[in-house]
Amino acid sequence: MLRQSLFAAVAAIVVAAPVAAAPFDAAIAGPQRSEANKARDQYRHPAETLAFFGIKPGQTVVEISPSGGWYTEILAPGLGSKGTLYAAHNDPAASERAAAGVAKFKAKLAADPAYANVKVTAFGKGAYDIAPAGSADAVVSFRNVHNWYMAGGTPEAFKAFFTALKKGGTLGIVEHRMAETTPDAAMKDSGYMKTSYVRKMAEAAGFKYVGSSEINANPKDTKDYPKGVWTLPPNFAEGEATKAKYAAIGESDRMTLKFVKP
């Protein structure tokens, strides 16, 4: 009886043990994020995506083209005071619009101590010094490959990622996914890219393909809109008349790919 009681007590302790929080849960729920940004978690799955990429507190991470800082709001506080986030934003020398975007982003960082570990660097055609060579544990990019493709700078971009990473470092890519049967010409203006193309560019730069995840898949996305991926939320390129229709589809179907620097 005593032995059975001991087993029962141990079992009760195991069942009652708290579940450890994922590394970025607190940052995802944090006050530095707006409710509008949090509402998009259902499409972007930040906790699962960062877990798939293997991003951890204390690491040095490069975020490519952070724009308004949707992922910056999660990465910076999640990496913590022992981590570093290089935000490879627009090259302010490229245009007045680029300079204004960088200035707005820097103002956002300066307004909240949650971003104390962020260092802003330049990324764009002709400006690829995104972080010190061999310094990063990971480079991550969210929905940007189509921009490099349309600007004609995809090979240079992937080479810059390879240079910034440590040996064994991770490259994580999320991108709007085009069907492999679609003609390549559609990549020029639709915003969607083929997984095979992204893999080709990464592997040409020296990366080894690790695998993919369906975390950010959306089977409702038909990918056949006259105004491309921007038809879907959050852009709603066709305006208010069709907003409800495309809101029901949600954000785009996305590939989520992981590579490593050998």
N, C-alpha and C positions, 0 to 999 in steps of 0.2 A: 504493500500500500504506500509506504513511504517513497519507494522508487517511482511509482506511478504519479504520486503527487509532485515530485521533483520535475518529472518530465512535463507535466501539465503546466507547472509554473514557468519553466523555460519556454514552452510554446507560447504562453501568454505574453512573455516579455518580447519574443520575436515578432509576434503579431502587432504589438503595441509600439514597436520601434518606429520613430518618425522617418518619413521618406525625405531623403536629402534633396534640397532644391537644386535645380540646374544652375550652372554658373552665371547665366545671364537673366535669370528670372526676376531678380530685384531690379535690375536696370530696365527691363521691359515694362515693369509695373511702376517705375519711378516717376516722380513729379516733374522731371525735366522733359517728359514727353507730353505732347498735346493729346486731347481725346481724339482728335481727327487722325493723328498718326497711329494711335493705338487701335483705332477702328480698322486699320488696314492690316493688322497682324493676321487676320483670318485668311488673307491672300498671300502674305509674305512669309509667314511661319518663321520668325526670327530665331526662336529658341532651337527649333529642330534644324534649321539651316546652319546655324553656327556650330551646333553639336556635330553635324555631319562633316563640316570642314575641320573640326577638331580645335576650334578656337577656345583658348583658356585664359583666365585671369593671369596677369603678370607677363603676358607675351608682348612682343613687338609686332604690330599689325599695320599693314598699309591698306587703307580704303581708297579705291580708285574712283575719282569723280563723285564725291559725296553730295553734290548739288546742295539742297537745303539742309541736309544732315539727318535724314530719316534714320539711317543705320548708325550714324555718328552718335545719336542720342542713346543708343544701346551699347555700342562698342566702347566708347570712352569710359563711362562709369563702370561697365562690366569688366574691362581690363584692369581697372583699379590703379592705385598710386604706384604700384610696382610695374605696371605695364605702360606701353607707349603706343599711341595711335598716330600714324602719319596720314594726314588727310590730303591726298594728292588731288587738289582741286584744279580749276581752270588756270591757265597761264595768264596772269593779269596783263601781260604785255601783248596778248593776242588781239584784244579789242576792248572798247569801252564797256561793252556788255559783260565781257569776261571779268574785267576789273571790278565792276559793280557787284557781280556775283560773289567774288572772293571777299570783297569788303563786307558785304552783308553776312557772309558765313563767319568771318572773323569777329564781327560784332556779336553774333550769337554765342560764340565760344567765350568771349570776354565777359558776357553777362552772367555766366553760371560756373561756379567752381567745379562742377561735374566734368568740365572739359579741360581741366588743368594739365592733363597728360597728352593733349593733342598738339601736334606740330604740323603746320600747314606747308605743303610743298606744291610745286607746279607740275601739272600733267597735261600734255597736249602735243600736237604735232610740232616737233622740234624742241620740246621741253619734257624730257623724260627722267630728270633727276629726282625721282620720287622718294628716295630714302638712301642712306648710305649703303654701298654695295655689301652684300652678305650680312645685312643686319636684321632682316625681318624673319619672323617665324611663319608669317602668313601674309599673302596678298589676296584681297577679296574685291570682287567687282559685282555690282548688282545692276543688271539691265543696261549695260553700256556698250557691248560689243558692236551693236548695230551702228552706233555713233562713230566708232573708229573705222568701221567698214566703209561707211558713207564718206568719211573724210580721207580715206586712203592711207590710214596709219596703223592698220592692225598688226603687221609683223613687228614694227618698231615697239608697239605697246607691249606685246608679249615678251620681247627681248628685255625690255625695261623691268618687267616683273621678275624675270629669271635672274637678272643682275642684282636686284634688291634682296632676294631671298637667301637665307642660309642654305647650306647643303641639307637636304631633308625637309626643307620648308614646303609649305602648302600653298597652292594657288586654288582659290575657290571662285567659281564663275556661276552666276545666275543670269539667264538670258531668255528673252522671248523666243519660243521654239517654233521653227517652221517645219512642216512635214518634209521628209527627205525626197518625196516624189514631186515637190513643187520646183519649177524651174529656178535655177540660181539667180536669174535676173530679178526675181521678186525680192531678193535681199537688199536691193539698192534703195528701195523706198517704202517698204512695208513695215520696217521695224523688227521683223522676225528674222531669225538666223537659223541655219541648219546646224544641228549638233555635230555633224561630220566636219563642217567648216571650222567650228570652234576647236574641235580636237586637232584638226590638221594644223592650225595656227599655233596652238600650244605645243604640240609635239615637234613642230619645225623649230621652235625656240629652244628646245632641249628638255621639255617637261615629259614626265612619264604619267600616263593616264592611270588613275587609281580606280575611279568608278563614278557612278551617277546615282541620283536619288530622285524619286517622284514626289518629294515633299511639296514642291511648288507646281505640280501638274494641275491643269484645269481642263477636263474633257469637254466642258461646255463651249470652249473657245473654238470657233469654226475657222478663224484666221483668214477670212475672205472678205474683209471690209474695204470699201473704196478708199477710206482714209487710213488704212493700216491699223497697227496696234493702238494708235492714239484714239481710235474710235471707242475703245473700252475705257473703264475707269482707270486712273483718276482724271484722264484728259477729256473724255466725252467730246471728241472732235466734231461730231455732227450736231452738237447743241442740245438744247432742252427737249426738242421734239421727240428724240429717241433715247433720252437719258434713262428712262425706266427700263427699256428693253435691254440696254447694254449693262445697266447696273445688275440686272438679274443674271447675266453671264458672269460678271465679276472681272477681276484683273486677268491678265493673259496667262495662257499655258506656258510654263517655263521649264527649261532644262536646268538642272543643278549638277554641276560637274566638279570633280575634285582631281587635282593633279599634284605631283610632287617634283621637286628639284632633286635629281639623283645625286 
